[in-house]
């Protein structure tokens, strides 16, 4: 069975225009699951 990390895209750092810093995958997944679980 595949782990969650294997399903996430690999982040590539852009030198000229890095944009926003990436969030922690665990926190993002926790937030998504919270919304799905509570229905808000």
N, CA, C and O atoms as a DFTB+ gen file, in Angstrom:
160 C
 N C O
     1  1       0.851      -1.174       0.000
     2  2       0.000       0.000       0.000
     3  2       0.899       1.241       0.000
     4  3       1.868       1.324       0.755
     5  1       0.558       2.191      -0.855
     6  2       1.382       3.396      -0.998
     7  2       1.150       4.337       0.176
     8  3       0.025       4.474       0.657
     9  1       2.213       4.982       0.631
    10  2       2.104       5.981       1.683
    11  2       1.655       7.318       1.094
    12  3       1.684       7.511      -0.121
    13  1       1.252       8.210       1.941
    14  2       0.776       9.517       1.489
    15  2       1.909      10.302       0.842
    16  3       1.687      11.004      -0.144
    17  1       3.106      10.196       1.376
    18  2       4.239      10.955       0.837
    19  2       4.503      10.616      -0.625
    20  3       4.939      11.478      -1.388
    21  1       4.248       9.387      -1.022
    22  2       4.465       8.979      -2.406
    23  2       3.449       9.601      -3.351
    24  3       3.702       9.687      -4.552
    25  1       2.303      10.036      -2.832
    26  2       1.266      10.622      -3.667
    27  2       1.432      12.131      -3.846
    28  3       0.817      12.714      -4.738
    29  1       2.250      12.766      -3.015
    30  2       2.442      14.206      -3.074
    31  2       3.457      14.572      -4.151
    32  3       4.429      13.843      -4.351
    33  1       3.249      15.692      -4.850
    34  2       4.217      16.093      -5.874
    35  2       5.522      16.566      -5.247
    36  3       5.541      17.058      -4.119
    37  1       6.598      16.411      -5.986
    38  2       7.910      16.847      -5.525
    39  2       7.999      18.356      -5.721
    40  3       7.668      18.869      -6.790
    41  1       8.448      19.064      -4.687
    42  2       8.570      20.520      -4.785
    43  2       9.870      20.890      -5.470
    44  3      10.926      20.327      -5.182
    45  1       9.777      21.837      -6.375
    46  2      10.972      22.333      -7.034
    47  2      11.164      23.792      -6.639
    48  3      10.231      24.592      -6.705
    49  1      12.380      24.128      -6.228
    50  2      12.669      25.482      -5.815
    51  2      12.998      26.309      -7.048
    52  3      13.815      25.914      -7.880
    53  1      12.342      27.474      -7.154
    54  2      12.605      28.361      -8.285
    55  2      13.505      29.489      -7.809
    56  3      13.204      30.142      -6.809
    57  1      14.590      29.723      -8.502
    58  2      15.586      30.674      -8.068
    59  2      15.098      32.114      -8.201
    60  3      15.227      32.885      -7.250
    61  1      14.548      32.497      -9.335
    62  2      14.184      33.891      -9.570
    63  2      12.909      34.304      -8.863
    64  3      12.832      35.407      -8.322
    65  1      11.937      33.463      -8.858
    66  2      10.638      33.833      -8.290
    67  2      10.150      32.705      -7.390
    68  3       9.324      31.895      -7.812
    69  1      10.644      32.640      -6.164
    70  2      10.303      31.512      -5.298
    71  2       8.856      31.512      -4.822
    72  3       8.334      30.460      -4.454
    73  1       8.192      32.675      -4.820
    74  2       6.788      32.727      -4.392
    75  2       6.651      32.460      -2.903
    76  3       7.562      32.734      -2.121
    77  1       5.513      31.927      -2.526
    78  2       5.266      31.614      -1.116
    79  2       6.076      30.417      -0.676
    80  3       6.396      29.533      -1.471
    81  1       6.399      30.402       0.595
    82  2       7.073      29.220       1.138
    83  2       6.042      28.106       1.290
    84  3       4.881      28.357       1.616
    85  1       6.475      26.897       1.054
    86  2       5.580      25.751       1.130
    87  2       5.182      25.478       2.582
    88  3       5.974      25.670       3.504
    89  1       3.958      25.035       2.760
    90  2       3.476      24.657       4.081
    91  2       3.874      23.215       4.384
    92  3       4.211      22.448       3.482
    93  1       3.831      22.866       5.644
    94  2       4.132      21.510       6.066
    95  2       3.026      20.576       5.571
    96  3       1.845      20.828       5.806
    97  1       3.412      19.506       4.890
    98  2       2.430      18.570       4.325
    99  2       1.510      17.999       5.393
   100  3       0.318      17.813       5.147
   101  1       2.047      17.720       6.574
   102  2       1.251      17.133       7.645
   103  2       0.152      18.092       8.098
   104  3      -0.979      17.672       8.339
   105  1       0.486      19.385       8.214
   106  2      -0.508      20.372       8.633
   107  2      -1.593      20.552       7.585
   108  3      -2.769      20.683       7.924
   109  1      -1.209      20.558       6.322
   110  2      -2.185      20.708       5.240
   111  2      -3.132      19.514       5.216
   112  3      -4.347      19.688       5.120
   113  1      -2.593      18.321       5.301
   114  2      -3.427      17.120       5.303
   115  2      -4.333      17.088       6.527
   116  3      -5.491      16.681       6.435
   117  1      -3.814      17.513       7.664
   118  2      -4.625      17.565       8.882
   119  2      -5.796      18.536       8.700
   120  3      -6.915      18.237       9.116
   121  1      -5.548      19.686       8.086
   122  2      -6.610      20.653       7.836
   123  2      -7.660      20.126       6.878
   124  3      -8.854      20.335       7.089
   125  1      -7.230      19.450       5.833
   126  2      -8.172      18.873       4.867
   127  2      -9.043      17.813       5.538
   128  3     -10.260      17.788       5.352
   129  1      -8.409      16.942       6.318
   130  2      -9.177      15.901       7.000
   131  2     -10.139      16.481       8.032
   132  3     -11.231      15.947       8.228
   133  1      -9.742      17.571       8.696
   134  2     -10.609      18.221       9.666
   135  2     -11.874      18.752       8.985
   136  3     -12.983      18.573       9.490
   137  1     -11.695      19.401       7.841
   138  2     -12.843      19.947       7.112
   139  2     -13.751      18.810       6.645
   140  3     -14.973      18.908       6.751
   141  1     -13.164      17.741       6.132
   142  2     -13.990      16.619       5.671
   143  2     -14.706      15.934       6.827
   144  3     -15.854      15.516       6.679
   145  1     -14.056      15.813       7.961
   146  2     -14.631      15.121       9.119
   147  2     -15.754      15.939       9.767
   148  3     -16.799      15.396      10.126
   149  1     -15.527      17.251       9.912
   150  2     -16.519      18.082      10.594
   151  2     -17.599      18.598       9.658
   152  3     -18.688      18.952      10.110
   153  1     -17.320      18.646       8.368
   154  2     -18.317      19.101       7.414
   155  2     -18.460      20.609       7.344
   156  3     -19.479      21.108       6.866
   157  1     -17.448      21.354       7.815
   158  2     -17.547      22.811       7.745
   159  2     -17.058      23.317       6.407
   160  3     -17.066      24.524       6.163
